[in-house]
């Protein structure tokens, strides 16, 4: 589409969590560095909270790449992208990531025992298990309790299982329940991701464009970057959506720079496209037909 027009090798503002486009912003970099430090220290539960679109998933993927790096032989990562699981479903997902056989995973009664044996075997090889849960606010209460049980394994010096929860602010509400007071005490590290500031928004734009192959003059004018920050409120996902649409608008105008008018057109596109409520539409039509029938009877 507009990539060749602007000399880009790929789309710079895709919604997919491309770790190659991870921007080393202060907040995200601090969180990433602290996560690595706490993992190396062998702590138990870790928690990263952020509102929708603040960059939790790309941070999660970057951390997974770190854990799966051949140089990090001391970790065995377990990734749970969909936490809407029963307790047994969670154990099966963990068991699969730990390499349990199909027969072992079918044995519900002994599943936790098989997981424990596998974790202990990894510990003998000086490897600890790190369970990474994305969208953790969706964890059912019983499943969260089942997750806590897995983390009971420890030696005198360190935990054999560490858990990192990435979730929206609703995760705090879930953990505030009295039943999870033991789990709350185990959370040794918490970080709250914040939206970007205006200078960070400018940095975000420039970095992702450069990483996508752009090497020309400033593609987004200062007014455009300022307007983008105002409309997106510094939320990275909204920045991606609006910047992509603004590039399409500028490409349609065949101009070599995105200005504030293109940002406004992108924002207007989001605001005016309201989904049609089919159910409501049919209800209105049915009411009109029914009213017409009643009127016809009285005529």
N, C-alpha and C positions, 0 to 999 in steps of 0.2 A: 504494500500500500504506500505509505509515506516514507518507508525506510530508505529506499534508494534515493529518493528526492532529497533527503537531508543527510545522506552519506552514513546511514546507520547500518550496522551489521545485524542487529536484532531489535525487537521492540524494547525500549528502555523502561516502559511502565506497565509491564505485564502484571496481572494479578497472581500469577503462579509464584510460589516462594523460591525464586532463583537465588541461591546463596552467593552466586557470582556477582550479584547486584546488591549485596548486603552493604549498607552504608555505615561506616564507623562513626556514628554519632555518639556523643558523650554518654547519654543515658543507656543506649543499647550496648555500647562497648564496655561500660562499667558492669552492666548486668552479666554479659558474656564472660568477662574476666573473673568476676566474683564466683560465677557458677563453676568455672574450671578450678578455681582455688579451693572452693568448698568440696568439690568432688575429690580432688587430690588429698584433701584432709580426711576423707572417709566419713563425712557427716551423714545423717539419716535423711530426713525429708527436707526438700527445698520447694519453694513456691514462687512462681512468677505470675503476677496479676497485671492485666491490661484491658482497657476497654476494647470494643470491636474495632479492628483495623489498625491497632497501634504497633503491630509488628511481632506478635508473639510467635506466629507460625514460622516465619523466616528465621527468627532467633532459635527456635526449637530445631529446625533443620540444620542450622549451622552448628549447633551443639552436637547433634547426632553425627555429623561429618567428623567432628573432632573425636568423638568416642569411637568411631569406626575406623579411624586412621590406624594403619598397621603399626605405627610407632607407639600407639596407646594400648599396648598389650595387657595392661593391668585392668582394663574394663571389658565387660561384655554387655552391650546395650540391648535393651528390650523396648521397642517402640509400640505404644498403644495409641493409634490415631483416632480410633472411635471408641470412646469409653462407655457408650450406652450398652453395657454388657451386664449379664447376671454375674454372680460370684463365680459360678462354674465357667461361664464364658470367659471371664477374665483369666482364670487359672489356665484354661485351654490356650488362650492367646499368649500368655506368658510361657507356658510349656512349649508351644510351637517355636517361639523365639529362642528358647533355651535348647532346642534340638531334641525334645522328647519324641519318642516313636508314636505312631498312630494308636497302637494298642495301649500305651501308657496314658494317652490323652483321653481314651474312652472310659477309663476306670475312674469315675467321678469320686468314689470314696477314697481312693488312694492318690488322687491327682496332686494334692498339696504335698504329700509325702514324696512323690516322684520329683516335684519341683525342688523340694528341700534337698534331696539327694544330689540333684544336678548342681545346685548352688554350692553345696559343700565340696563337690568334686572340682568345681571351678576355683574355689577358695584354696584348695590344695595346690593349684597351679598358680597361686598368687593373683587371681583375677576376681574382681568384685562385679556384681551385677548392678547395672544402673537402669531402672525402669523409668522411661520418659512418657508422660501422659499428656497429650494435647487435648484442648477443649475439656479440661478436667472439671469444669463447673457442671458438666452433664453426667458425672458419675452418680449412679444410684447410691443411696446411703449404704446399703448392704455390700455393694461392690467396693466402696471406699474402705469399709471395715475389713473386707477380705484382703484388700491391698495392704492394709496395716499389718495383718497377720504375717504376710510374707516377709515383712521387714524385721520380724523378731529375731532373725538369725544374726548373731554377732559373736565376735571373739572378745577377749579382754581388752584388745587394743583398737578394734574398729568394727564398723558395721559391714556385713557381707552383702547387704542389699541397700541401695540408695534409690530414692524416688524423687523425681522432679515433676511437679505439677504445673503445667501452663494452663491458665484459665482466665475467664472474664471475672468481673467484680462479684458475680454471683457465687463464685467459689468461696469467698470469705463468708457469705451468708450460710452456705452449706457447712463449712467448718466450724461456724459459731454454735452449732447445735451441741447440747450438753454431752451427747453420746460420743462426740469426737474430742473430748477434752484431753485424753491421753495422746491422741494424734497431734493436736495443736502443740502440746509440750515438746513433741519430737521435731517440729519444724524449726530448723536452726538457721534458715536463711529465707528472707522474703524480699522481693523487689517489685515495685510498682512502676510499670512503663508509662511514661507521660507523652502527650502529643508533642510534636516538634515546635520549636520557636520559629519566628520568621527567618533569622539567619540560617537556622538548620534546614528550613524548607529550601532555601536557595542552595545550600550545600548538597542537599538530597537530590535536587534536580540536576545539578552540574555533575555530580559523581555518577549517577546512573546513566546520563547521556555519554559521558566519557567511557564508561565501562561497556557501553553498547557500540562504541566505535566512532562517536562524533568527535571531530577535531576542528570545527569551524568557529566562527565568532559566536557570541552569546546567542543561544537559540531562543531562550525565554527572556524577554525584556525585563527590566527591573520592576516595571509596573505590572507586568504579567505575573511575576513571582509573588509580588505583594498581594495581588488580587487572588492568586491561587491559595496563598496562606489564609487570607480572610475567609474564603469560601469553604476551604477544606478543614479549617480550624486546626491545621497541623497534623491531621490524622493521615498516616502514610497510605492507607488503602484508598482514601478519598483523593489524595494527591495523585496516585496512580491513575485512577479513573478519569479525573478531570484533565490531567496532563495529556493522557492518551487522546481524549476527545478534542482537546484544544489543538493538538498536533494535526488531527484529521481536519479540523476547521481551517487551520493555516495552510495545509496542503491543498484544500479545496480552493482557497484564495490564491494559490501559487505564490505565496510570499515566503521569504527565507527566515522570518522571525515571528515567533508567537507573541502577540501583544495582549493587553488586558481585555480587548474586545473578544478575542477567541476564548479566553477563560470564561467570560460571561456567557458566551454562546454555549459552551460546554456545561456550565451550571444550569442554564435555562433548559437545556435538553433533559437534564436529570429531573428538574422540578416539574416539567410540563407533561412528562410521559407517565400518567397515572394508570395503573392496571384496571381493566374493566372487571367489575364484580359481576360475574355471570349469574350467580345465584340471585343477586338483587335485581338484575335485569329481567330474569324470568319471572320473579315475583311481581315486579311492576307490570309486566305484560299480562300476567295472569289476572292481576287485579283489574286492569283495564277491560279485559275480555269479560270477566265476571260482572263488572259494573255495566258493561254494554248489554249483557244478557238480561240483567235485572231490569234495566231501563226498557228493553225491548218487550219484556213481559207486561210492563205497565202501560205501554203505548197502545 
